[in-house]
Amino acid sequence: MLRISQRAAENQDGATYLQLEGQVTGPWVEELRRVCTEASGNNGHSKDHLVLDLAGVSFLDADGIALFHELAARRVLFTNSSTFVAEQLRGVGRC
């Protein structure tokens, strides 16, 4: 299960912050892709940037890791990952 919630911006940087809790696996990968696309604009690009808070993420499967590669290519930022999740995302960048 994956919980995705939007949190208030910590400053006036224009970013959209999504807080993730749970595992990025199975059907939740597509749900996260959909939410990120909506949050960053219909075409996946906007002047405001998207930041994913990974403090509550405990695991990513292969499809989840592939999604994070896509998101990094779209200039999405990742923050607060655990050591384990950071190791899973090694090489993705911006983690």
C-alpha positions in Angstrom: 0.0 0.0 0.0 1.1 3.5 -0.7 -0.2 6.7 0.7 0.4 9.9 -1.3 -0.5 13.2 0.3 0.3 16.8 -0.7 1.8 18.9 2.0 2.1 22.6 2.4 5.2 24.1 0.9 7.9 24.9 3.4 8.8 28.1 1.7 7.7 30.2 -1.3 9.7 28.3 -3.9 6.6 27.4 -5.9 7.3 23.7 -5.5 4.6 21.0 -5.0 5.5 18.6 -2.2 4.2 15.1 -2.1 4.7 13.0 0.9 4.9 9.2 0.3 4.3 6.5 2.9 4.5 2.8 2.3 5.8 0.8 -0.6 6.1 1.8 -4.2 5.2 -1.6 -5.7 2.6 -3.2 -8.0 -0.4 -1.0 -8.8 0.9 1.8 -6.7 3.6 2.5 -9.2 1.0 3.6 -11.8 -0.9 5.5 -9.2 2.2 7.5 -8.2 2.9 8.1 -11.9 -0.6 9.5 -12.4 -0.4 11.7 -9.3 3.0 13.1 -10.3 1.8 13.8 -13.8 -1.2 15.7 -12.4 0.8 17.6 -9.8 3.4 18.7 -12.4 0.9 19.6 -15.2 -0.8 17.6 -17.8 2.3 17.1 -20.0 4.6 16.3 -17.0 6.4 19.6 -17.2 5.7 22.9 -15.5 7.5 25.9 -14.2 7.0 24.8 -10.7 8.9 21.8 -9.6 7.8 18.7 -7.8 9.5 17.3 -4.7 8.8 13.8 -3.4 9.4 13.3 0.4 10.4 9.7 0.7 10.8 9.6 4.5 7.9 7.1 4.8 8.8 4.9 1.9 10.0 1.4 3.0 10.5 -0.4 -0.3 10.5 0.0 -4.1 10.1 -2.9 -6.6 11.8 -2.9 -10.0 8.9 -1.0 -11.6 9.0 1.6 -8.8 12.7 2.1 -9.4 12.1 2.5 -13.1 9.5 5.2 -12.3 12.0 7.1 -10.2 14.4 7.1 -13.2 11.6 8.6 -15.3 10.8 11.2 -12.6 14.4 12.2 -12.2 14.6 12.7 -16.0 11.6 15.1 -15.6 13.6 17.0 -12.9 11.5 15.8 -10.0 13.5 16.1 -6.7 13.6 13.4 -4.0 14.2 14.1 -0.3 14.4 12.4 3.0 15.0 8.9 1.8 16.1 6.2 4.3 19.5 4.6 3.8 17.8 1.5 2.4 15.7 3.4 -0.1 18.6 5.6 -1.1 20.6 2.4 -1.8 17.7 1.1 -4.0 17.8 4.4 -5.9 21.5 4.6 -6.2 22.3 5.9 -9.7 18.9 7.5 -10.1 20.3 10.8 -9.1 18.7 13.7 -7.2 18.1 11.5 -4.2 
